[in-house]
Amino acid sequence: MRAACEAAILGFAPAYRQRNAALLGEHENYVRTVLRLLRDHYHELVIQGATEWSVPPQIAATLSDMKPEGWE
């Protein structure tokens, strides 16, 4: 489940985008939101005893709506 969460994070915020956010502040708010929402959801699933990862539609919609222009 952890690997699937990490893959979801990378799907919304690729590693190079995360580095740019950390080093240059580029799209920092979006990257922070991706990390916070997906990590928090992961921890909720762990507490519930879940064994399969999934991104809830409302989180996916929020992140898609927030995605910066020109983001691939």
N, C-alpha and C positions, 0 to 999 in steps of 0.2 A: 504494500500500500504506500509505503514511503517513496519508493521509486516512481510510482504513478503520480504522486503529488509533485515530486520534483519535476517530472516531465510536463505536468500541467503548468507549473510555474514557468518553465522554460518556453512553453508554447505561448504564453502571454507576454513574457518578458525574457527574451533570449539573453544568454550570459553576457554578450557584448553590450547590450542595452543596460544590464544591471551594472556592469563596470563603468560605463559612461555616466550613469546616474550617481554612482558612488564617488567617482573621481571629478566629474565636471558639473554635477547637479542637473544633467540633461534628463528631462522627463522624470525627475526624482519623485514627484507626487504620485504619478501613475505606477512606477515601479514599486514604491512603498505600499501602495494600495493592493497591488497584485500579491506581494509577499504577505501582507497582513491578512487579507481575506482568505487566501488559500491555506496558509499555515494555521490560522485559527480554525478553519473548517477541518483540517487534518486532525488537530488536537481534539476537537469535538467528536470526531468519528472514533478516535482511539479511546476516549473516555466511554463512549457508547459500546465499545467492544466490536466495532465494525471490522470487517476483514477485506472489504472492497472499496476502492476509491472511486468517487465520482464528483464532478463539479456540479453543484446545484444550478439549475437554469437561471435563478436570480443573480447569482454571482457571475456566471458567464455573461449575462446580459449587461450587468453593471460594468464589467471590465471591457466589454466590447464597446459600450457607449462612451466610456472614458478614454478609449485608445486615442493617443495623439495623432494628429494629421501626419501622413507620410510614414506611419509605423507599419512595418511589414512583419 
